[in-house]
Amino acid sequence: MAAPAVDGLWLPDLCRLPRLLTMLGLAQLTVIVVLLVPNPAALWDVSAFVSASGYALWLALSVSVLLCACRRLLSRFPVRLGALIAVALAMAVALVASAIVHGLFASVGGTAGLPGFGRFVGGSGAVVALLTGIALRYFYVIDRWQGQVAAHARAEADALQARIRPHFLFNSMNMIATLLRRDPVVAERAVLDLSDLFRAALGAGEGTSTLSEEVSLAERYLSIEQLRLGDRLRVDWHRQGDLPWTLPMPRLVLQPVLENAVLHGISRLPEGGTIDVRLTMDAGVLEIEVANPSLPPDNAPAQGAGHAQRSIAHRLGFAFGPRTRMRYGWNDGRYACTIQVPVPTDGAAPVPGGRTP
C-alpha cells in the first residue's frame, strides 16, 4: 500500500511552513534559472526581476494554499488519479492567474516586455504543472521514506513488546497450573503452544515467516485463549481457494490482529462471541479478514488504539508494495480488520498436496 502520512493522508502536506518555504524557494529558483539562460532578446533589470519574482511567488503561494485546502479531499482518490487532479488544479490556478496578470498589463499598456497572451498563459500553466508534479513527487518520496523508517522503529518496538507479555504469560501459566491435575494432556499441549508463541515473539524482528506459519501460530494462540475463556470464545475459520501457504510474510502479522479481537472484543463481552477468520485468494490477491463482536466505539476505547493495525499495515506495505491494503473499523456491532496483499506469481503456488495448516 502507499505509505500514508501520520494522519493517514497520502498527499504531501503543503500546510507545513518548511514545505511552503520549499515551494516558494522552488518558484524563486525558477526565476533565477530563467534569468541566467543566455537570451539576447530578453532584457532583464532589477524591476523586471522583482516583477517576475513577485509573480512566481504569488503563483507558488496560491498553488500551495489550494493543495493544502484540498489535501483531505484529494487523498480520497487513488494515488495516481489524485496526483493528476492535484497537478491539474495547480495548472488551472496558473492559467487563471496568468490570464488576469496579462489582462491587467494590457489594460495599462504594459505588455511591451511580455510574450503574447497564448504563450504567456500557456507557458505559465505548463511550468507550474511541471514544477508542482516534481515537488509533489519529491515530498511523497520523502514522506514514504520517513514512514518506512518510522514503521521499522515501531516494528522493533512491537517485537520488544511482544517478547515481554507478562499479563498473557502469567494468565497462561496460572491456567496451565490448574490443568496439570485435572487434564495433564491439555496442559502439556498448552505448554507447547505457549512455547511456540514465545519462540515466534523472540524472532519477531528477524527474517520472514510464511502464510502457513502465521496461520499455525494464530491457531496456537487461539487455542490458549479458548482454554482461558472457555465457551465465551468461539472461532470459525473459512479457507477459500488455492491459498498461497508458502507466501513469505513478515512475522507476527496475524496473531496481533486476533489478540486485539480477543482482548478488545470477546473478553469485554459477558456472553463472549465468535471470531470469524476468512482467508480467500482471488485475482492474484490474498485477503485475510478477522471480524468479531465488539462494543461500539462510544462505549469502549479504540480497538488497540489502532497502533497494532498501523504497524502491521506499514510492515506489509514495505514487504508487498503500494497495492497492499488494510482496512479496519466497526460495522453493525462487529469490528473487522481486512488485509489485502498482492501475491507474486512465484509465490502463489500452494503447499504440495494441497495441505493446509
C-alpha positions as CSV (number, residue, x, y, z in Angstrom):
1,M,0.0,0.0,0.0
2,A,1.0,3.6,-0.5
3,A,2.7,4.6,2.7
4,P,0.4,7.1,4.4
5,A,1.4,10.0,6.4
6,V,1.0,10.1,10.2
7,D,-2.6,11.5,9.7
8,G,-3.4,8.8,7.1
9,L,-3.4,11.0,4.0
10,W,-1.0,10.2,1.2
11,L,-0.9,13.7,-0.4
12,P,2.0,15.7,0.9
13,D,1.2,18.3,3.5
14,L,1.9,21.7,2.0
15,C,0.4,23.4,5.0
16,R,3.6,23.0,6.9
17,L,5.9,26.0,6.9
18,P,9.1,24.2,5.8
19,R,7.2,22.8,2.8
20,L,5.6,26.1,2.0
21,L,9.1,27.7,2.1
22,T,10.3,25.0,-0.2
23,M,7.6,25.7,-2.8
24,L,8.4,29.4,-2.6
25,G,12.1,28.7,-3.0
26,L,11.5,26.5,-6.0
27,A,9.5,29.3,-7.6
28,Q,12.3,31.8,-7.0
29,L,14.9,29.4,-8.2
30,T,12.9,29.0,-11.5
31,V,13.1,32.8,-12.0
32,I,16.8,32.8,-11.3
33,V,17.3,30.0,-13.9
34,V,15.4,31.9,-16.5
35,L,17.4,35.0,-15.7
36,L,20.7,33.1,-16.2
37,V,19.7,31.5,-19.5
38,P,21.6,33.2,-22.3
39,N,19.0,35.0,-24.4
40,P,19.9,38.3,-26.2
41,A,16.3,39.1,-26.8
42,A,15.5,39.2,-23.0
43,L,16.1,42.5,-21.3
44,W,16.4,41.9,-17.6
45,D,16.8,44.7,-15.0
46,V,16.1,45.0,-11.3
47,S,12.5,46.0,-11.9
48,A,11.8,43.0,-14.3
49,F,13.5,40.6,-11.8
50,V,11.3,41.9,-8.9
51,S,8.2,41.7,-11.0
52,A,8.9,38.2,-12.2
53,S,9.8,37.1,-8.7
54,G,6.6,38.5,-7.3
55,Y,4.6,36.8,-10.0
56,A,6.3,33.4,-9.4
57,L,6.0,33.6,-5.6
58,W,2.3,34.6,-5.9
59,L,1.6,31.5,-8.1
60,A,3.6,29.2,-5.8
61,L,1.7,30.6,-2.7
62,S,-1.7,30.2,-4.5
63,V,-1.0,26.6,-5.6
64,S,0.3,25.7,-2.1
65,V,-2.8,27.1,-0.4
66,L,-5.1,25.4,-2.8
67,L,-3.5,22.0,-2.4
68,C,-3.3,22.4,1.3
69,A,-7.1,23.1,1.4
70,C,-7.9,20.2,-0.9
71,R,-5.5,17.7,0.7
72,R,-8.1,15.7,2.5
73,L,-10.4,15.5,-0.5
74,L,-7.6,14.6,-2.9
75,S,-6.3,11.9,-0.6
76,R,-9.6,10.0,-1.0
77,F,-8.6,9.2,-4.6
78,P,-6.1,6.6,-5.7
79,V,-2.6,8.0,-5.6
80,R,-2.1,8.3,-9.4
81,L,-5.5,9.8,-10.1
82,G,-5.3,12.2,-7.1
83,A,-1.8,13.3,-8.2
84,L,-3.1,14.1,-11.7
85,I,-6.0,16.0,-10.2
86,A,-3.6,18.0,-8.0
87,V,-1.4,18.9,-10.9
88,A,-4.4,19.8,-13.0
89,L,-5.7,22.1,-10.2
90,A,-2.3,23.8,-10.0
91,M,-2.2,24.3,-13.7
92,A,-5.8,25.8,-13.6
93,V,-4.6,28.2,-11.0
94,A,-1.7,29.3,-13.1
95,L,-3.8,29.7,-16.2
96,V,-6.4,31.9,-14.5
97,A,-3.7,33.9,-12.7
98,S,-1.6,34.5,-15.7
99,A,-4.6,35.5,-17.8
100,I,-5.5,38.0,-15.1
101,V,-2.0,39.4,-15.0
102,H,-1.7,39.7,-18.7
103,G,-5.0,41.4,-18.9
104,L,-4.0,43.9,-16.2
105,F,-0.8,44.7,-18.0
106,A,-2.7,45.0,-21.3
107,S,-5.2,47.5,-19.8
108,V,-2.4,49.9,-18.8
109,G,-0.4,49.3,-22.0
110,G,2.5,47.5,-20.2
111,T,2.7,44.4,-22.4
112,A,5.8,45.5,-24.3
113,G,8.1,43.2,-22.4
114,L,5.6,40.3,-22.1
115,P,5.1,37.4,-24.6
116,G,1.8,37.1,-26.4
117,F,-1.3,36.1,-24.5
118,G,-1.3,32.5,-25.6
119,R,2.4,31.9,-24.9
120,F,2.4,33.7,-21.6
121,V,-0.7,31.9,-20.3
122,G,0.2,28.5,-21.7
123,G,3.8,28.8,-20.6
124,S,2.9,29.7,-17.1
125,G,0.4,26.8,-16.9
126,A,2.9,24.3,-18.2
127,V,5.8,25.4,-15.9
128,V,3.6,25.4,-12.8
129,A,2.2,22.0,-13.7
130,L,5.7,20.6,-14.2
131,L,7.2,22.1,-11.0
132,T,4.1,21.1,-9.0
133,G,4.5,17.5,-10.2
134,I,8.2,17.4,-9.3
135,A,7.6,19.0,-5.9
136,L,4.7,16.6,-5.0
137,R,6.8,13.6,-6.1
138,Y,9.7,14.7,-4.0
139,F,7.6,15.3,-0.9
140,Y,5.8,12.0,-1.5
141,V,9.0,10.1,-1.6
142,I,10.3,11.8,1.5
143,D,7.0,11.0,3.3
144,R,7.2,7.4,2.2
145,W,10.8,7.1,3.4
146,Q,10.0,8.7,6.7
147,G,7.0,6.4,7.0
148,Q,9.2,3.3,6.4
149,V,11.8,4.4,8.9
150,A,9.0,5.0,11.5
151,A,7.4,1.7,10.6
152,H,10.7,-0.1,11.2
153,A,11.1,1.6,14.5
154,R,7.6,0.7,15.5
155,A,8.1,-2.9,14.3
156,E,11.2,-3.1,16.6
157,A,9.2,-1.7,19.5
158,D,6.4,-4.1,18.8
159,A,8.9,-7.0,18.7
160,L,10.4,-5.9,22.0
161,Q,6.9,-5.6,23.5
162,A,5.9,-9.0,22.1
163,R,8.8,-10.6,23.9
164,I,7.5,-9.4,27.3
165,R,3.8,-10.1,27.7
166,P,3.6,-10.5,31.4
167,H,-0.2,-10.5,31.7
168,F,-0.6,-13.1,29.0
169,L,2.3,-15.2,30.3
170,F,1.1,-15.1,33.9
171,N,-2.5,-15.9,32.9
172,S,-1.4,-18.8,30.8
173,M,0.9,-20.2,33.4
174,N,-1.9,-20.0,36.0
175,M,-4.3,-21.7,33.7
176,I,-1.8,-24.4,32.9
177,A,-1.2,-24.9,36.7
178,T,-4.9,-25.5,37.2
179,L,-4.9,-28.0,34.3
180,L,-2.0,-30.1,35.5
181,R,-4.0,-32.3,37.9
182,R,-7.3,-32.2,36.0
183,D,-6.1,-32.7,32.4
184,P,-2.4,-33.1,32.0
185,V,-2.7,-33.8,28.3
186,V,-4.3,-30.5,27.7
187,A,-1.8,-28.8,30.0
188,E,1.1,-30.3,28.0
189,R,-0.5,-29.1,24.7
190,A,-0.9,-25.6,26.2
191,V,2.7,-25.5,27.3
192,L,3.9,-26.5,23.8
193,D,1.6,-23.8,22.2
194,L,2.9,-21.2,24.6
195,S,6.4,-22.2,23.8
196,D,5.8,-21.8,20.1
197,L,4.2,-18.4,20.6
198,F,7.1,-17.0,22.6
199,R,9.7,-18.5,20.3
200,A,8.0,-16.6,17.4
201,A,7.9,-13.4,19.5
202,L,11.6,-13.7,20.2
203,G,12.2,-13.8,16.4
204,A,9.6,-11.2,15.5
205,G,12.2,-8.8,14.1
206,E,14.3,-11.4,12.4
207,G,13.7,-13.0,9.0
208,T,10.4,-13.7,7.5
209,S,7.5,-16.2,8.0
210,T,5.0,-17.7,5.7
211,L,1.2,-17.7,5.5
212,S,1.2,-21.3,6.7
213,E,3.3,-20.4,9.7
214,E,1.3,-17.3,10.5
215,V,-2.0,-19.3,10.5
216,S,-0.5,-22.1,12.6
217,L,0.8,-19.6,15.1
218,A,-2.6,-17.9,15.2
219,E,-4.3,-21.2,15.9
220,R,-1.9,-21.9,18.8
221,Y,-2.7,-18.5,20.3
222,L,-6.4,-19.0,20.0
223,S,-6.2,-22.5,21.5
224,I,-4.6,-21.0,24.6
225,E,-7.2,-18.2,24.8
226,Q,-10.0,-20.8,24.4
227,L,-8.7,-22.7,27.4
228,R,-8.8,-19.4,29.4
229,L,-12.2,-18.1,28.1
230,G,-13.9,-21.4,27.6
231,D,-17.2,-21.3,25.8
232,R,-17.1,-17.5,25.6
233,L,-14.6,-17.7,22.8
234,R,-15.6,-19.4,19.5
235,V,-13.6,-19.3,16.3
236,D,-14.8,-20.0,12.8
237,W,-12.1,-20.5,10.1
238,H,-13.0,-20.1,6.4
239,R,-10.4,-21.0,3.9
240,Q,-11.4,-20.5,0.2
241,G,-9.4,-21.0,-3.0
242,D,-5.9,-22.2,-3.6
243,L,-4.2,-20.3,-0.8
244,P,-0.5,-19.4,-1.2
245,W,0.6,-21.2,2.0
246,T,4.3,-20.7,1.1
247,L,4.0,-16.9,0.5
248,P,6.7,-15.1,2.5
249,M,5.3,-12.7,5.0
250,P,6.6,-10.5,7.9
251,R,6.5,-12.3,11.2
252,L,3.5,-11.8,13.6
253,V,1.1,-10.0,11.3
254,L,-2.0,-12.2,12.0
255,Q,-1.6,-13.1,15.7
256,P,-1.7,-9.4,16.9
257,V,-5.0,-8.8,14.9
258,L,-6.5,-11.9,16.7
259,E,-5.2,-10.7,20.0
260,N,-7.0,-7.4,19.5
261,A,-10.1,-9.3,18.6
262,V,-9.9,-11.3,21.9
263,L,-8.7,-8.6,24.3
264,H,-10.8,-5.6,23.0
265,G,-13.7,-7.6,21.7
266,I,-14.6,-11.0,23.1
267,S,-13.2,-10.6,26.6
268,R,-15.2,-7.3,27.1
269,L,-18.5,-9.1,26.4
270,P,-20.0,-11.1,29.2
271,E,-21.6,-13.5,26.7
272,G,-18.4,-13.7,24.6
273,G,-18.8,-14.3,20.9
274,T,-17.4,-15.7,17.7
275,I,-14.3,-14.6,15.8
276,D,-14.6,-15.2,12.1
277,V,-11.3,-15.6,10.2
278,R,-11.6,-15.7,6.5
279,L,-8.8,-16.4,4.0
280,T,-9.5,-16.0,0.3
281,M,-7.5,-15.9,-2.8
282,D,-8.9,-14.1,-5.8
283,A,-7.3,-12.5,-8.9
284,G,-3.8,-12.7,-7.5
285,V,-4.8,-11.0,-4.2
286,L,-4.7,-12.7,-0.8
287,E,-7.4,-11.4,1.5
288,I,-7.4,-12.0,5.3
289,E,-10.4,-10.8,7.3
290,V,-10.8,-11.0,11.0
291,A,-14.2,-10.0,12.4
292,N,-15.5,-10.1,16.0
293,P,-18.4,-8.7,18.0
294,S,-17.4,-5.7,19.9
295,L,-18.7,-2.8,22.0
296,P,-19.4,0.3,19.9
297,P,-16.7,3.0,19.8
298,D,-18.7,5.3,22.2
299,N,-18.7,2.6,25.0
300,A,-15.2,1.3,24.6
301,P,-11.7,2.5,23.8
302,A,-10.5,2.3,20.2
303,Q,-9.5,-1.2,19.5
304,G,-5.8,-1.3,20.4
305,A,-5.9,2.5,19.6
306,G,-5.2,1.3,16.0
307,H,-1.4,1.1,16.8
308,A,-1.1,-2.6,16.1
309,Q,-3.0,-2.3,12.8
310,R,-1.0,0.7,11.6
311,S,2.2,-1.1,12.4
312,I,1.1,-4.2,10.5
313,A,-0.1,-2.0,7.6
314,H,3.4,-0.3,7.4
315,R,5.2,-3.7,7.5
316,L,3.0,-5.3,4.9
317,G,3.2,-2.2,2.7
318,F,7.0,-2.3,2.9
319,A,7.0,-6.0,2.1
320,F,4.4,-6.1,-0.7
321,G,4.4,-2.6,-2.2
322,P,1.7,0.0,-2.8
323,R,-1.0,-2.5,-3.8
324,T,-1.3,-3.6,-0.2
325,R,-4.5,-2.6,1.6
326,M,-5.6,-2.8,5.2
327,R,-9.0,-1.6,6.5
328,Y,-10.4,-1.8,10.0
329,G,-13.4,-0.4,11.8
330,W,-16.8,-1.0,13.4
331,N,-19.9,-2.0,11.4
332,D,-23.3,-3.2,12.9
333,G,-21.8,-4.2,16.3
334,R,-18.8,-6.0,14.8
335,Y,-15.2,-4.9,14.4
336,A,-13.5,-6.1,11.3
337,C,-9.9,-5.9,10.1
338,T,-9.2,-6.8,6.4
339,I,-5.8,-7.3,4.9
340,Q,-5.2,-7.5,1.1
341,V,-1.8,-8.3,-0.3
342,P,-0.8,-9.0,-3.9
343,V,0.7,-12.4,-4.4
344,P,3.7,-12.7,-6.8
345,T,3.4,-15.3,-9.5
346,D,6.4,-17.3,-8.0
347,G,4.8,-17.2,-4.5
348,A,1.3,-18.2,-5.4
349,A,1.8,-21.9,-5.5
350,P,0.1,-23.7,-2.6
351,V,1.9,-26.3,-0.5
352,P,2.4,-29.5,-2.4
353,G,-0.6,-31.9,-2.0
354,G,-3.0,-29.0,-1.2
355,R,-2.1,-29.4,2.5
356,T,-3.5,-26.6,4.8
357,P,-2.2,-25.8,8.2
